[in-house]
């Protein structure tokens, strides 16, 4: 079982960064900073099949484990990410139990699901084929994203689908679906998140959430969230460059004419 999933099942906190830039050195740099995992965003970022493979290879050069948010709840996307060696997949916009079962069908081998057999890279190019097939359902994580009011209304039924390993809340899209734009601090969105958290706690389902500020981890951690995304590669690049420019200009001002 991958370290990420073990920690989830043990109730330990896991913290990761979004990866949106398909440049392997950027991934290696972020992956060596201490994050538990890197979440490659194949939904909103321009990862094609080749660059997704390269991102996986870059992750393998770091201590961080590798998750992929697939572009959609589609069997080819989920299967490819896992066959490339992802430790888990995050499936966006899962709004009802039927859609949850579709994700399980794509992500889990029979008899739990119907994942096609062809884990070429995940099995070490078939060197570890039998072991991978035997352990993949338990070792890899299928995480479904709750980011719409319909998912909140169906949360108990979604959690009840066999094969789901964790729930992940997307506050911005959830807030938008509730009619509040992307300002997530409104009462409706906060209450919806708490409703999801309670359902997960009651069922023992691991749960995660996207965090924008360090205080968010503390606040949501008190509700039982243990799986957090915090920051992104482009944010660190932008903030680091701006800080560097500011420091250099401040130092240059000390130079006499």
Backbone as CSV, one residue per row, in Angstrom:
resi,resn,N_x,N_y,N_z,CA_x,CA_y,CA_z,C_x,C_y,C_z
1,UNK,0.845,-1.195,0.000,0.000,0.000,0.000,0.880,1.244,0.000
2,UNK,0.547,2.213,-0.842,1.314,3.447,-0.913,1.258,4.190,0.418
3,UNK,2.329,4.919,0.708,2.396,5.652,1.975,1.224,6.609,2.117
4,UNK,0.830,7.248,1.015,-0.285,8.198,1.059,-1.546,7.532,1.588
5,UNK,-1.885,6.372,1.042,-3.117,5.711,1.452,-3.012,5.160,2.865
6,UNK,-1.825,4.683,3.245,-1.629,4.222,4.621,-1.881,5.349,5.611
7,UNK,-1.325,6.518,5.311,-1.522,7.658,6.217,-2.990,8.055,6.280
8,UNK,-3.657,8.047,5.123,-5.086,8.358,5.121,-5.844,7.399,6.034
9,UNK,-5.578,6.126,5.864,-6.308,5.126,6.642,-5.975,5.179,8.126
10,UNK,-4.780,5.678,8.449,-4.370,5.802,9.853,-4.791,7.123,10.480
11,UNK,-5.438,7.982,9.700,-5.879,9.266,10.222,-4.765,10.283,10.383
12,UNK,-3.633,10.067,9.699,-2.521,11.015,9.762,-2.751,12.151,8.771
13,UNK,-2.182,13.307,9.063,-2.284,14.442,8.153,-1.339,14.256,6.976
14,UNK,-1.841,14.506,5.771,-1.018,14.497,4.566,-1.230,15.810,3.843
15,UNK,-0.134,16.408,3.415,-0.171,17.742,2.809,0.536,17.691,1.463
16,UNK,-0.112,18.248,0.450,0.468,18.234,-0.880,0.303,19.542,-1.602
17,UNK,1.004,19.657,-2.712,0.950,20.848,-3.553,0.340,20.500,-4.902
18,UNK,-0.380,21.452,-5.470,-0.861,21.312,-6.841,0.307,21.467,-7.807
19,UNK,0.303,20.647,-8.838,1.260,20.769,-9.930,0.482,21.129,-11.192
20,UNK,0.782,22.291,-11.742,0.086,22.763,-12.946,1.035,22.975,-14.110
21,UNK,2.337,23.030,-13.836,3.341,23.256,-14.866,3.956,21.922,-15.254
22,UNK,3.982,21.640,-16.547,4.398,20.319,-16.999,5.901,20.200,-17.215
23,UNK,6.657,21.084,-16.596,8.107,21.051,-16.739,8.707,20.132,-15.676
24,UNK,9.377,19.037,-16.041,9.877,18.087,-15.049,10.776,18.690,-13.973
25,UNK,11.725,19.611,-14.294,12.542,20.172,-13.211,11.722,20.914,-12.158
26,UNK,10.655,21.601,-12.572,9.794,22.277,-11.599,9.175,21.249,-10.662
27,UNK,8.715,20.140,-11.221,8.106,19.086,-10.409,9.127,18.508,-9.438
28,UNK,10.352,18.288,-9.909,11.385,17.753,-9.031,11.698,18.710,-7.891
29,UNK,11.762,19.995,-8.197,12.072,20.988,-7.158,10.982,21.001,-6.089
30,UNK,9.722,21.078,-6.519,8.614,21.110,-5.558,8.554,19.804,-4.770
31,UNK,8.817,18.693,-5.444,8.716,17.397,-4.790,9.776,17.139,-3.747
32,UNK,10.848,17.927,-3.766,11.930,17.737,-2.803,11.869,18.715,-1.634
33,UNK,10.760,19.434,-1.512,10.652,20.432,-0.445,10.037,19.886,0.835
34,UNK,9.451,18.685,0.784,8.879,18.108,1.998,7.403,17.784,1.930
35,UNK,6.738,18.055,0.809,5.332,17.683,0.681,5.185,16.157,0.695
36,UNK,4.064,15.696,1.254,3.780,14.264,1.252,3.436,13.767,-0.142
37,UNK,2.769,14.612,-0.922,2.358,14.207,-2.258,2.311,15.427,-3.173
38,UNK,2.354,15.161,-4.458,2.123,16.168,-5.481,0.849,15.784,-6.215
39,UNK,-0.034,16.751,-6.419,-1.293,16.498,-7.110,-1.227,17.146,-8.494
40,UNK,-1.006,16.322,-9.493,-0.895,16.797,-10.871,-2.290,17.105,-11.381
41,UNK,-2.494,18.359,-11.778,-3.836,18.804,-12.153,-4.066,18.598,-13.644
42,UNK,-4.582,17.425,-13.987,-4.900,17.141,-15.377,-6.243,17.678,-15.812
43,UNK,-6.978,18.322,-14.882,-8.290,18.876,-15.241,-8.162,20.282,-15.811
44,UNK,-7.443,21.132,-15.120,-7.382,22.545,-15.514,-6.035,22.960,-16.096
45,UNK,-5.109,22.036,-16.208,-3.776,22.356,-16.726,-3.508,21.536,-17.987
46,UNK,-2.597,22.009,-18.846,-2.417,21.386,-20.171,-1.497,20.174,-20.172
47,UNK,-1.879,19.136,-19.438,-1.133,17.887,-19.474,-1.738,16.983,-20.550
48,UNK,-0.921,16.631,-21.555,-1.352,15.602,-22.484,-0.778,14.271,-22.013
49,UNK,-0.987,13.216,-22.786,-0.557,11.896,-22.326,0.954,11.841,-22.120
50,UNK,1.706,12.454,-23.028,3.155,12.422,-22.916,3.675,13.230,-21.752
51,UNK,3.135,14.424,-21.560,3.619,15.255,-20.456,3.171,14.696,-19.109
52,UNK,2.046,13.974,-19.082,1.631,13.321,-17.849,2.626,12.221,-17.484
53,UNK,3.059,11.462,-18.474,4.079,10.439,-18.226,5.367,11.075,-17.707
54,UNK,5.788,12.183,-18.333,7.014,12.850,-17.902,6.882,13.388,-16.484
55,UNK,5.681,13.869,-16.142,5.449,14.359,-14.782,5.574,13.224,-13.777
56,UNK,5.055,12.045,-14.128,5.179,10.884,-13.255,6.644,10.522,-13.037
57,UNK,7.425,10.550,-14.107,8.835,10.214,-14.003,9.566,11.212,-13.115
58,UNK,9.198,12.501,-13.237,9.810,13.517,-12.385,9.442,13.300,-10.925
59,UNK,8.196,12.962,-10.659,7.764,12.673,-9.284,8.567,11.525,-8.687
60,UNK,8.887,10.539,-9.513,9.622,9.380,-9.022,11.032,9.735,-8.578
61,UNK,11.507,10.917,-8.954,12.827,11.379,-8.516,12.748,12.180,-7.222
62,UNK,11.592,12.143,-6.567,11.390,12.878,-5.320,10.793,11.939,-4.280
63,UNK,10.816,12.337,-3.002,10.168,11.517,-1.964,8.642,11.608,-1.985
64,UNK,8.099,12.588,-2.704,6.654,12.809,-2.693,5.938,11.757,-3.523
65,UNK,4.775,11.344,-3.062,3.953,10.443,-3.855,3.161,11.252,-4.879
66,UNK,2.595,10.557,-5.860,2.008,11.243,-7.004,0.530,10.888,-7.163
67,UNK,-0.292,11.918,-7.133,-1.714,11.795,-7.407,-2.019,12.564,-8.688
68,UNK,-3.075,12.171,-9.368,-3.484,12.849,-10.593,-4.957,13.206,-10.494
69,UNK,-5.268,14.497,-10.691,-6.672,14.848,-10.903,-6.929,14.715,-12.395
70,UNK,-7.772,13.768,-12.765,-8.041,13.506,-14.171,-8.968,14.585,-14.735
71,UNK,-8.987,14.666,-16.053,-9.761,15.726,-16.698,-11.263,15.556,-16.491
72,UNK,-11.704,14.321,-16.434,-13.136,14.051,-16.286,-13.313,12.632,-15.760
73,UNK,-14.523,12.327,-15.345,-14.860,10.998,-14.833,-15.067,10.061,-16.021
74,UNK,-13.946,9.764,-16.677,-13.978,8.940,-17.883,-12.971,7.801,-17.749
75,UNK,-13.381,6.624,-18.159,-12.549,5.431,-18.002,-11.161,5.572,-18.629
76,UNK,-11.015,6.074,-19.851,-9.663,6.160,-20.419,-8.731,7.067,-19.624
77,UNK,-9.245,8.170,-19.092,-8.417,9.109,-18.331,-7.958,8.484,-17.019
78,UNK,-8.883,7.852,-16.323,-8.558,7.242,-15.030,-7.593,6.083,-15.220
79,UNK,-7.872,5.243,-16.208,-7.027,4.074,-16.464,-5.606,4.500,-16.827
80,UNK,-5.473,5.508,-17.680,-4.136,5.941,-18.095,-3.323,6.430,-16.907
81,UNK,-3.927,7.266,-16.062,-3.195,7.791,-14.903,-2.686,6.674,-14.014
82,UNK,-3.524,5.670,-13.783,-3.113,4.553,-12.936,-2.088,3.664,-13.631
83,UNK,-2.269,3.423,-14.920,-1.307,2.600,-15.649,0.060,3.265,-15.725
84,UNK,0.094,4.594,-15.671,1.362,5.325,-15.654,2.034,5.277,-14.282
85,UNK,1.301,4.824,-13.260,1.911,4.657,-11.948,1.428,5.597,-10.872
86,UNK,0.293,6.270,-11.082,-0.230,7.155,-10.047,-0.535,6.372,-8.776
87,UNK,-0.228,6.979,-7.631,-0.579,6.381,-6.343,-2.052,6.594,-6.011
88,UNK,-2.690,7.480,-6.759,-4.109,7.721,-6.573,-4.623,8.657,-7.633
89,UNK,-5.930,8.640,-7.842,-6.565,9.556,-8.779,-7.658,10.323,-8.051
90,UNK,-7.777,11.587,-8.416,-8.845,12.455,-7.926,-9.796,12.691,-9.084
91,UNK,-11.047,12.307,-8.914,-12.034,12.405,-9.981,-12.947,13.592,-9.704
92,UNK,-12.988,14.575,-10.607,-13.764,15.788,-10.345,-15.271,15.587,-10.553
93,UNK,-16.025,16.487,-9.937,-17.470,16.604,-10.148,-18.211,15.275,-10.055
94,UNK,-18.020,14.577,-8.957,-18.799,13.367,-8.681,-19.982,13.802,-7.827
95,UNK,-21.156,13.840,-8.440,-22.308,14.476,-7.802,-23.378,13.516,-7.311
96,UNK,-23.216,12.224,-7.594,-24.223,11.261,-7.170,-23.590,9.874,-7.125
97,UNK,-24.283,8.897,-6.532,-23.683,7.561,-6.402,-23.447,6.869,-7.743
98,UNK,-24.266,7.160,-8.744,-24.046,6.557,-10.059,-22.706,6.995,-10.627
99,UNK,-22.381,8.279,-10.491,-21.101,8.767,-10.970,-19.951,8.205,-10.128
100,UNK,-20.172,8.003,-8.848,-19.151,7.382,-7.990,-18.887,5.954,-8.442
101,UNK,-19.943,5.206,-8.748,-19.764,3.834,-9.217,-19.034,3.798,-10.555
102,UNK,-19.260,4.802,-11.409,-18.545,4.870,-12.682,-17.047,5.029,-12.438
103,UNK,-16.688,5.843,-11.464,-15.276,6.028,-11.136,-14.655,4.735,-10.597
104,UNK,-15.379,4.038,-9.747,-14.891,2.755,-9.214,-14.692,1.755,-10.348
105,UNK,-15.628,1.714,-11.262,-15.537,0.787,-12.384,-14.257,1.002,-13.181
106,UNK,-13.849,2.272,-13.328,-12.645,2.586,-14.101,-11.365,2.396,-13.306
107,UNK,-11.420,2.599,-11.991,-10.195,2.664,-11.188,-9.829,1.356,-10.508
108,UNK,-10.764,0.452,-10.338,-10.512,-0.772,-9.573,-10.628,-2.000,-10.476
109,UNK,-9.721,-2.939,-10.249,-9.762,-4.197,-10.995,-10.925,-5.061,-10.524
110,UNK,-11.387,-5.994,-11.379,-12.412,-6.946,-10.939,-11.907,-7.719,-9.714
111,UNK,-12.816,-8.055,-8.795,-14.250,-7.979,-8.979,-14.847,-6.660,-8.452
112,UNK,-14.046,-5.837,-7.860,-14.560,-4.582,-7.315,-14.969,-3.632,-8.427
113,UNK,-14.187,-3.582,-9.501,-14.482,-2.712,-10.631,-14.242,-3.437,-11.933
114,UNK,-13.962,-2.663,-12.981,-13.739,-3.259,-14.292,-12.540,-2.666,-15.004
115,UNK,-11.543,-2.224,-14.240,-10.353,-1.614,-14.838,-9.684,-2.582,-15.808
116,UNK,-9.359,-2.083,-16.984,-8.668,-2.902,-17.963,-7.248,-3.210,-17.526
117,UNK,-6.758,-4.378,-17.884,-5.448,-4.838,-17.428,-4.374,-4.433,-18.435
118,UNK,-3.509,-3.535,-18.005,-2.402,-3.088,-18.848,-1.535,-2.089,-18.123
119,UNK,-1.107,-2.414,-16.883,-0.354,-1.441,-16.078,1.132,-1.417,-16.456
120,UNK,1.403,-1.010,-17.671,2.770,-1.159,-18.200,3.806,-0.456,-17.340
121,UNK,3.640,0.828,-17.076,4.649,1.521,-16.266,4.436,1.262,-14.780
122,UNK,3.188,1.190,-14.348,2.891,0.995,-12.928,3.472,-0.304,-12.390
123,UNK,3.607,-1.307,-13.248,4.134,-2.604,-12.816,5.612,-2.765,-13.137
124,UNK,6.298,-1.645,-13.350,7.718,-1.739,-13.684,7.926,-2.362,-15.044
125,UNK,7.043,-1.968,-15.998,7.104,-2.536,-17.342,6.970,-4.060,-17.307
126,UNK,5.999,-4.481,-16.479,5.580,-5.866,-16.320,6.571,-6.733,-15.542
127,UNK,7.629,-6.157,-15.040,8.538,-6.944,-14.199,7.843,-7.376,-12.901
128,UNK,6.925,-6.516,-12.399,6.201,-6.809,-11.153,4.711,-6.955,-11.434
129,UNK,4.386,-7.531,-12.567,3.004,-7.562,-13.045,2.061,-8.236,-12.050
130,UNK,2.360,-9.453,-11.646,1.440,-10.200,-10.780,1.238,-9.494,-9.444
131,UNK,2.334,-8.997,-8.870,2.233,-8.311,-7.584,1.397,-7.048,-7.711
132,UNK,1.593,-6.303,-8.802,0.814,-5.077,-8.972,-0.673,-5.397,-9.095
133,UNK,-1.014,-6.363,-9.930,-2.421,-6.703,-10.125,-3.059,-7.142,-8.811
134,UNK,-2.318,-7.909,-8.032,-2.850,-8.438,-6.770,-3.070,-7.345,-5.728
135,UNK,-2.289,-6.277,-5.779,-2.321,-5.275,-4.705,-2.900,-3.925,-5.110
136,UNK,-3.130,-3.701,-6.400,-3.475,-2.363,-6.873,-4.747,-1.808,-6.248
137,UNK,-5.777,-2.628,-6.100,-7.029,-2.109,-5.549,-6.842,-1.555,-4.148
138,UNK,-6.015,-2.222,-3.355,-5.765,-1.757,-1.991,-4.713,-0.656,-1.953
139,UNK,-3.742,-0.732,-2.868,-2.601,0.185,-2.780,-2.900,1.570,-3.321
140,UNK,-3.700,1.663,-4.366,-3.973,2.954,-4.982,-5.253,3.560,-4.410
141,UNK,-5.311,4.877,-4.402,-6.441,5.588,-3.803,-7.360,6.162,-4.871
142,UNK,-8.642,5.882,-4.739,-9.656,6.521,-5.566,-10.348,7.580,-4.716
143,UNK,-10.140,8.823,-5.101,-10.679,9.957,-4.349,-11.693,10.667,-5.236
144,UNK,-12.881,10.885,-4.736,-13.891,11.590,-5.524,-14.074,12.989,-4.959
145,UNK,-14.266,13.914,-5.887,-14.326,15.327,-5.500,-15.764,15.783,-5.336
146,UNK,-16.048,16.279,-4.153,-17.358,16.857,-3.832,-17.227,18.359,-3.992
147,UNK,-17.836,18.878,-5.050,-17.669,20.300,-5.359,-18.936,20.899,-5.966
148,UNK,-20.075,20.306,-5.619,-21.354,20.797,-6.126,-22.426,20.513,-5.086
149,UNK,-23.419,21.362,-5.058,-24.477,21.193,-4.064,-25.185,19.852,-4.213
150,UNK,-25.275,19.322,-5.443,-25.909,18.016,-5.641,-25.113,16.906,-4.941
151,UNK,-23.783,17.034,-4.944,-22.945,16.051,-4.255,-23.162,16.115,-2.753
152,UNK,-23.322,17.307,-2.222,-23.581,17.455,-0.790,-24.906,16.786,-0.436
153,UNK,-25.912,16.988,-1.269,-27.215,16.377,-1.008,-27.163,14.848,-1.084
154,UNK,-26.194,14.319,-1.846,-26.081,12.871,-2.029,-24.901,12.272,-1.276
155,UNK,-24.333,13.015,-0.330,-23.050,12.620,0.242,-23.107,11.247,0.919
156,UNK,-24.169,10.925,1.623,-24.235,9.625,2.291,-24.224,8.483,1.281
157,UNK,-24.934,8.659,0.175,-24.980,7.625,-0.855,-23.651,7.505,-1.584
158,UNK,-22.964,8.624,-1.802,-21.650,8.589,-2.459,-20.652,7.842,-1.573
159,UNK,-20.647,8.172,-0.300,-19.735,7.516,0.639,-19.999,6.021,0.694
160,UNK,-21.249,5.628,0.510,-21.619,4.229,0.610,-21.208,3.369,-0.574
161,UNK,-20.664,3.974,-1.625,-20.244,3.204,-2.800,-18.944,2.468,-2.490
162,UNK,-18.954,1.161,-2.612,-17.777,0.350,-2.324,-16.670,0.651,-3.330
163,UNK,-15.486,0.939,-2.828,-14.348,1.239,-3.688,-13.873,2.670,-3.594
164,UNK,-14.683,3.543,-3.001,-14.252,4.928,-2.779,-13.322,4.954,-1.567
165,UNK,-12.142,5.550,-1.733,-11.156,5.566,-0.653,-11.113,6.878,0.120
166,UNK,-11.577,7.966,-0.474,-11.567,9.256,0.224,-12.464,10.231,-0.521
167,UNK,-12.911,11.233,0.214,-13.699,12.344,-0.318,-12.826,13.595,-0.260
168,UNK,-12.885,14.396,-1.322,-12.117,15.645,-1.359,-13.059,16.786,-1.716
169,UNK,-13.092,17.815,-0.876,-13.996,18.952,-1.068,-13.288,20.056,-1.844
170,UNK,-13.964,20.541,-2.886,-13.488,21.708,-3.632,-14.342,22.915,-3.279
171,UNK,-13.882,23.777,-2.358,-14.736,24.858,-1.864,-15.183,25.867,-2.916
172,UNK,-14.324,26.198,-3.887,-14.671,27.254,-4.842,-15.841,26.843,-5.729
173,UNK,-15.760,25.671,-6.354,-16.863,25.222,-7.201,-18.114,24.968,-6.376
174,UNK,-17.940,24.475,-5.160,-19.096,24.257,-4.297,-19.803,25.572,-4.018
175,UNK,-19.031,26.592,-3.699,-19.610,27.908,-3.442,-20.332,28.444,-4.677
176,UNK,-19.728,28.258,-5.844,-20.353,28.730,-7.080,-21.679,28.018,-7.331
177,UNK,-21.727,26.720,-7.057,-22.968,25.973,-7.280,-24.079,26.408,-6.332
178,UNK,-23.686,27.002,-5.214,-24.665,27.493,-4.233,-25.064,28.938,-4.504
179,UNK,-24.528,29.519,-5.572,-24.906,30.872,-5.967,-24.107,31.984,-5.337
180,UNK,-22.913,31.655,-4.820,-22.110,32.653,-4.118,-20.779,32.952,-4.801
181,UNK,-20.655,32.622,-6.069,-19.378,32.846,-6.735,-18.288,32.008,-6.078
182,UNK,-17.066,32.526,-6.104,-15.946,31.762,-5.539,-15.516,32.274,-4.168
183,UNK,-16.305,33.160,-3.570,-16.030,33.599,-2.200,-16.599,32.546,-1.249
184,UNK,-15.717,31.710,-0.734,-16.162,30.534,0.012,-16.522,30.811,1.466
185,UNK,-16.370,32.032,1.911,-16.611,32.339,3.320,-18.079,32.583,3.653
186,UNK,-18.980,32.335,2.711,-20.397,32.534,2.991,-20.935,31.378,3.843
187,UNK,-22.023,31.645,4.524,-22.576,30.678,5.480,-23.034,29.391,4.801
188,UNK,-23.608,29.494,3.598,-24.110,28.301,2.923,-22.979,27.325,2.598
189,UNK,-21.870,27.857,2.081,-20.746,26.993,1.717,-20.107,26.386,2.957
190,UNK,-19.938,27.191,3.981,-19.347,26.683,5.215,-20.206,25.576,5.821
191,UNK,-21.513,25.760,5.785,-22.409,24.752,6.336,-22.380,23.481,5.487
192,UNK,-22.288,23.632,4.163,-22.220,22.464,3.282,-20.954,21.659,3.552
193,UNK,-19.842,22.334,3.751,-18.589,21.638,4.049,-18.710,20.886,5.376
194,UNK,-19.303,21.507,6.353,-19.484,20.850,7.644,-20.394,19.630,7.519
195,UNK,-21.381,19.720,6.645,-22.285,18.586,6.426,-21.523,17.408,5.819
196,UNK,-20.657,17.694,4.854,-19.827,16.638,4.259,-18.896,16.044,5.311
197,UNK,-18.298,16.915,6.113,-17.363,16.452,7.139,-18.054,15.519,8.135
198,UNK,-19.243,15.865,8.543,-19.965,15.022,9.500,-20.276,13.650,8.898
199,UNK,-20.714,13.647,7.644,-21.028,12.374,7.000,-19.783,11.492,6.900
200,UNK,-18.649,12.102,6.587,-17.400,11.340,6.496,-16.969,10.821,7.862
201,UNK,-17.061,11.683,8.871,-16.696,11.240,10.228,-17.566,10.082,10.680
202,UNK,-18.866,10.202,10.444,-19.802,9.172,10.908,-19.532,7.825,10.238
203,UNK,-19.009,7.859,9.006,-18.791,6.616,8.261,-17.345,6.149,8.304
204,UNK,-16.458,6.984,8.866,-15.043,6.642,8.884,-14.343,6.851,7.556
205,UNK,-14.921,7.668,6.679,-14.338,7.930,5.368,-13.287,9.032,5.467
206,UNK,-12.040,8.778,5.040,-11.033,9.852,5.026,-11.494,11.005,4.142
207,UNK,-11.132,12.222,4.539,-11.602,13.376,3.772,-10.517,14.425,3.655
208,UNK,-10.541,15.107,2.501,-9.570,16.152,2.230,-10.251,17.414,1.737
209,UNK,-9.451,18.483,1.651,-9.992,19.765,1.230,-8.855,20.644,0.721
210,UNK,-9.193,21.528,-0.206,-8.219,22.482,-0.722,-8.143,23.676,0.213
211,UNK,-6.924,24.097,0.552,-6.710,25.185,1.505,-5.907,26.308,0.847
212,UNK,-6.319,27.533,1.115,-5.630,28.693,0.558,-4.678,29.337,1.551
213,UNK,-4.988,29.212,2.844,-4.185,29.824,3.892,-3.810,28.771,4.936
214,UNK,-2.684,28.954,5.630,-2.305,27.984,6.673,-3.386,27.795,7.724
215,UNK,-4.095,28.870,8.062,-5.153,28.745,9.068,-6.260,27.794,8.633
216,UNK,-6.433,27.642,7.299,-7.472,26.736,6.809,-7.205,25.301,7.254
217,UNK,-5.928,24.905,7.269,-5.601,23.543,7.670,-6.001,23.291,9.114
218,UNK,-5.740,24.282,9.973,-6.115,24.141,11.382,-7.628,24.095,11.541
219,UNK,-8.304,25.000,10.846,-9.769,25.088,10.968,-10.441,23.804,10.491
220,UNK,-10.053,23.330,9.312,-10.689,22.131,8.798,-10.184,20.882,9.496
221,UNK,-8.962,20.917,9.971,-8.452,19.780,10.725,-9.262,19.513,11.981
222,UNK,-9.799,20.565,12.577,-10.625,20.396,13.768,-11.940,19.692,13.470
223,UNK,-12.335,19.669,12.192,-13.548,18.954,11.786,-13.248,17.537,11.314
224,UNK,-11.969,17.164,11.324,-11.621,15.804,10.942,-10.942,15.664,9.600
225,UNK,-10.775,16.763,8.863,-10.038,16.689,7.605,-8.572,16.376,7.903
226,UNK,-8.000,15.479,7.100,-6.590,15.113,7.289,-5.792,15.143,5.985
227,UNK,-6.453,15.425,4.894,-5.852,15.374,3.564,-6.004,16.768,2.958
228,UNK,-4.878,17.458,2.776,-4.915,18.868,2.407,-4.063,19.145,1.169
229,UNK,-4.598,19.952,0.256,-3.762,20.574,-0.764,-3.539,22.017,-0.340
230,UNK,-2.301,22.463,-0.503,-1.942,23.814,-0.069,-0.929,24.393,-1.045
231,UNK,-1.334,25.421,-1.768,-0.414,26.090,-2.678,-0.245,25.338,-3.986
232,UNK,0.488,25.962,-4.892,0.708,25.405,-6.224,2.058,25.860,-6.743
233,UNK,2.567,25.124,-7.714,3.888,25.445,-8.253,3.976,26.871,-8.775
234,UNK,2.972,27.330,-9.524,3.037,28.673,-10.094,2.967,29.746,-9.016
235,UNK,2.284,29.446,-7.907,2.226,30.402,-6.792,3.606,30.552,-6.165
236,UNK,4.274,29.425,-5.929,5.605,29.489,-5.321,6.597,30.187,-6.246
237,UNK,6.487,29.951,-7.533,7.366,30.610,-8.494,7.131,32.111,-8.493
238,UNK,5.858,32.504,-8.521,5.519,33.924,-8.538,5.938,34.608,-7.242
239,UNK,5.588,34.003,-6.106,5.917,34.624,-4.823,7.417,34.683,-4.601
240,UNK,8.137,33.625,-4.983,9.581,33.618,-4.807,10.265,34.661,-5.670
241,UNK,9.809,34.797,-6.919,10.402,35.793,-7.809,10.128,37.208,-7.311
242,UNK,8.892,37.461,-6.871,8.555,38.800,-6.376,9.372,39.148,-5.133
243,UNK,9.528,38.154,-4.234,10.329,38.393,-3.029,11.785,38.654,-3.399
244,UNK,12.297,37.927,-4.386,13.673,38.130,-4.814,13.887,39.501,-5.417
245,UNK,12.963,39.925,-6.268,13.068,41.259,-6.867,13.003,42.339,-5.799
246,UNK,12.074,42.203,-4.858,11.937,43.203,-3.794,13.208,43.297,-2.962
247,UNK,13.794,42.129,-2.637,15.026,42.140,-1.840,16.178,42.753,-2.605
248,UNK,16.273,42.422,-3.891,17.358,42.977,-4.701,17.228,44.485,-4.849
249,UNK,16.008,44.977,-5.071,15.817,46.431,-5.222,16.075,47.164,-3.905
250,UNK,15.661,46.526,-2.787,15.925,47.155,-1.494,17.426,47.250,-1.264
251,UNK,18.167,46.203,-1.617,19.618,46.250,-1.439,20.261,47.255,-2.367
252,UNK,19.730,47.363,-3.590,20.327,48.302,-4.546,20.159,49.742,-4.098
253,UNK,19.122,50.006,-3.330,18.886,51.372,-2.842,19.945,51.814,-1.838
254,UNK,20.684,50.839,-1.312,21.733,51.165,-0.343,23.039,51.519,-1.040
255,UNK,23.069,51.366,-2.347,24.280,51.674,-3.101,24.362,53.175,-3.335
256,UNK,25.454,53.746,-3.042,25.607,55.190,-3.232,25.692,55.548,-4.703
257,UNK,25.421,56.818,-4.991,25.528,57.296,-6.370,26.977,57.289,-6.829
